[in-house]
Amino acid sequence: MRLASDNTGPALPQVMEALTRANEGHIAPYGEDELTEAARHKVREVFEAPDAAVQFVATGTAANALALACFTQPWQTIFCTPLAHIQIDECHAPEFYTGGARLTLVGEKDKMTPAHLEAAIAALPKGDVHASQAGPVSLTQVTELGQLYTLDELRALSDVAHEAGLKVHLDGARFANACIALGCSAAEMSHKAGIDAVSFGASKNGCLGVEAVVIFDPEKNWELELRRKRGGHLFSKNRYLAAQMLGYLENDAWREAATQANANAARLVAGLRDVEGCDFTAEPQANMIFARLPRAAHQRLHAGGAIYGLFERPLETGHPDEPLLMRCVCDWSISEAQIDQFIALAKG
């Protein structure tokens, strides 16, 4: 019953098979090989963007930081929400890779609105040499609290940014889960909604460790290549990143895995609704769930070996009915039996 994160699950069989096929013979290093080019072509095909700049890195932090660096000058600020991964969980990597740009927090918690963004942009003294200048906007889909921007919301935010001459980046660590939840294509949730660059996540949805930086302006390709090399993220044996991405994308494995992960979360949510005292902080929309359960339920879960995020303590002492906040994340591999066991323990 491991529900702490979709980072903790195994890789997809299709990904492992692709790696095995790639692990033969000697081929050119540093991405100068046919496998890497095939993987780039497949990403462009999935995004319906034949001229997009596409490069592979091993982590989401690298993808976010390098993508943002391509659109940000050191004297600019990046607009993001207070709970954005680039704000909370990336140890100032965007600031480092941009050469010192700052972050400006917009909205509340994990989402921003066009009104929030307009106000934040307007608050900057444009042209004042003493102040930060406006830089790109970074959005997260699925958000850090498991919520979604609709396609209309993405378009509205992109319109505000573009009206101000700013680019829009999408942190897509759980991009596939969002596509499935919204019933849309990768193109519809990216450049067709006004997004200029995507950190296309794969590690959380069945790869060992690969993310694609996708920038829809092909003129940014050389800059992205240089920044990746300078930042230490150009792999010598790049074929192993490319192989993962190919195995992930071929035959829609990425969509099937996300569909299963979302279905697993829906099963868990349905069961938790019957747990006395369960209160969802927001309606679950993809594969990440935030809810409060009574302390007694958490005690039973921990005693039964369940592993998940528990954010409020103490667990051992206190009133058994006091609600404590948890996070559960489902990946493609967790079984129905494990989900049902978790629910049974929560019910008591």
C-alpha positions, 0 to 999 in steps of 0.5 A: 500500500505505497501511496506516497508518490507516483515517483515510487512505482516501477517503470513501465514494461514498454520502457524497460523493453525499449531500454533493452533494445537500445542496449546493443552495440556502439552508437554516437554519444551526446544525442548525435544518434538515430534513436535520439532523433527518433525520440525527438520526432515522436515528441513532436508528433505527439504535440503536433508541433513538427518544428518544436525544439525538443531536448531530453534531461533526467529530472523535472527540476532540470527541465523547468529551470532550463526551459525558463532560462531560455525565456528569462533575463537575469533582471527579470522575474518569473510569475508563479503560484506560492505552491509552484514546484519551482518555488517550493521544491527546486532549491532556487534552480530557476534562479541559478540557471537564469543567472539570478532572476527572481520569482514573483508569487501570484494567486493563492496556493496552487492556482492563479487567475487572469485577474491575479496575473494582470495585477501582478504584472501591473504592479511591476514598475516597467522601465524602472532600472531599480526594479525587477522587469516582467519575465515569463509565467510558469503554470503547473498542470496537474497542480501541486494540490492535485487540481487542473486548469481547464483549457479555457483557463490556460488560454485566458492566462496565456492571453494575459501573458502574451498581451504583456509580451511575456512567454508561458511555461507549463510544468507538466510533471503530471502532464499525461494525467492532466490530458486524460482527466481533461480528455484532450490531446497534448497539443490542445493542452499546450501550444493550442492553449497558448503555452510556449514551452512545456516540461513534459514529465515522464518519470512519474508516469512510468519512466526511470528518469527522463523529461522532455523540454519542449519549446514551440519556437524552433529558434530556441533550439540552439540556446536550449542545447547550449544551456543544457550542456553548460548546465551539466545535463547533456548525457554522454549516453543520451540514447538511454534517455531517448529509449525511455521516451520512445518506449513511453510514447509508442503505442500510447503507453503514456496515455494508458499508464495515466488512464490507469493511474487516474482510475486507481485514484478514482477507486480510492476516492470512491472508497474514502467517501465512505470513511466516517470523517473523511474530508477532501480539501478539494475535489480530486481531479487526477491522480493526487488526493488531499484529504483529512481523516480522523487520527484513529484512521491514520493510526490504523493505516500506519499499523497496517503498513500503509505508506502515504504523506501525512502532513499533520502530527502527532500521530500517536497522541491526541483526540482520535477524531481530530482530522489530520491532512494526508496526500495519496498519489496513485501510479499505474501499477498499484493494484485494486487489492492494495487500494481496497486494503487501504480503504478497509483500514481507513474504515476500521 
